[in-house]
Amino acid sequence: MMILKQIAEYLEDGMAPKVKELVQQALDEGLDPKIILEEGLLKGMEVIGKLFKENEIFVPEVMIAARAMNAGMSILEPVLVKIGNVSLGKVVIGTVKGDLHDIGKNIVGMMLKGAGLEVIDLGVDVSVEKFVDEAEAVGANIICMSALLTTTMLNMEALIKELENRGIRDQYIVMIGGAPVTDDFAKKIGANIYTPDAATAAEAAKEVLIA
């Protein structure tokens, strides 16, 4: 349907007011909110993720597209909640204790939303206890941690140990990322998923949840 294609294209172009306007128009025309989400907003973010992964666009363009998606979701989300829309899964995301960097974390969060997941963003400087307590409180499937400083990476391992100490390690998929993080480090600490970029993170999360 043309309006869904337009929503996706306006999102790709970062035109937040137009996305918001067309999402409302689509609802007014009686379109299924889930179809608007999947064939409009998520389709647009899928394209953004692909372009970002292939280095055809960069952080500023992703952030502008993400704002457009948020604009559309501000209209769509209350309707989806009302009809009991079920997301693919829940992700608790944050930057680990001692680290205040959030650009990478924010992009990953947007990509995860774009893949159809519900994202609970805990912000920066998040303690191990807060990650685990919040994951327990909201019934998360994935705990996603970001670090930009080598010195704060140890908190990723500490979180896994905290899950083990509480006897709930098997209940969560632990995803880690950030500039100093490597696949070897992820394997060493026992994390489930490591990806080098935001788009791949969303793909990996989606894969593991639908497996």
C-alpha positions, -999 to +999 in steps of 0.1 A: +000+000+000+013+034-010+010+051+024+031+024+041+058+028+014+057+066+020+061+061+057+091+039+052+107+064+027+101+094+049+116+076+078+147+067+057+149+105+049+146+114+085+114+135+080+099+131+114+069+154+110+058+136+078+063+102+094+041+113+123+015+128+100+013+097+078+011+072+107-019+091+120-034+092+085-029+055+082-047+049+115-075+072+105-079+052+073-084+021+094-051+003+087-040-024+111-015-008+136+007-039+134+008-036+096+017+001+099+045-009+123+059-038+103+054-025+067+060+012+074+083+020+103+102-013+106+107-015+069+123+019+069+146+011+098+155-022+081+168-001+051+187+022+075+203-007+093+215-022+060+229+011+047+247+017+081+261-018+081+275-013+046+290+021+055+267+039+030+254+061+058+268+071+092+258+080+128+242+113+121+219+098+094+210+069+117+201+093+146+179+114+123+161+083+110+157+071+146+141+104+156+116+099+127+108+064+139+102+078+174+079+104+160+059+077+143+059+055+174+046+083+196+014+080+176+014+042+171+026+029+204-005+038+225-026+020+199-004-011+199-005-012+237-043-009+237-047-038+213-022-059+231+006-060+205+032-086+214+068-076+207+094-101+196+111-098+229+123-074+256+159-060+258+174-042+288+202-020+275+228+003+291+264+015+292+282-003+320+293+013+354+321+038+351+313+046+314+293+076+303+294+071+265+260+065+250+261+072+212+268+036+203+244+023+229+217+046+215+222+034+180+220-002+190+188+005+210+172+021+179+183-008+157+168-032+182+135-013+182+137-013+144+139-051+145+106-052+165+120-056+200+108-037+231+138-018+245+142-006+281+171+019+281+188+022+315+212+049+303+248+052+312+270+043+343+247+013+350+256-010+379+256-048+376+228-049+401+207-025+382+210-044+350+199-076+367+172-061+389+156-044+359+158-074+337+141-094+364+115-067+369+104-063+333+109-100+322+136-092+297+149-118+273+182-100+266+206-080+286+226-057+263+258-040+276+280-014+260+315-002+269+338+023+253+365+022+280+388-008+284+387-003+321+349-007+323+348-040+303+353-060+335+318-050+345+305-071+317+321-102+332+309-091+366+273-091+354+276-126+341+289-137+375+261-119+392+236-139+371+254-171+380+254-162+417+216-156+416+211-189+397+194-172+367+222-172+341+203-195+318+173-171+318+190-144+298+208-139+265+238-116+273+248-093+244+279-071+246+295-045+223+316-014+221+349-002+205+373-022+228+351-053+230+361-083+209+347-117+200+375-134+220+366-113+251+329-123+247+338-160+245+362-156+275+335-142+298+307-164+285+286-138+268+260-151+243+263-125+215+290-101+204+287-081+172+310-054+158+282-030+148+247-019+156+229-033+126+244-068+131+234-066+168+198-062+158+200-091+134+217-113+159+191-105+186+163-112+163+178-145+152+183-158+187+148-149+198+130-165+168+153-196+169 
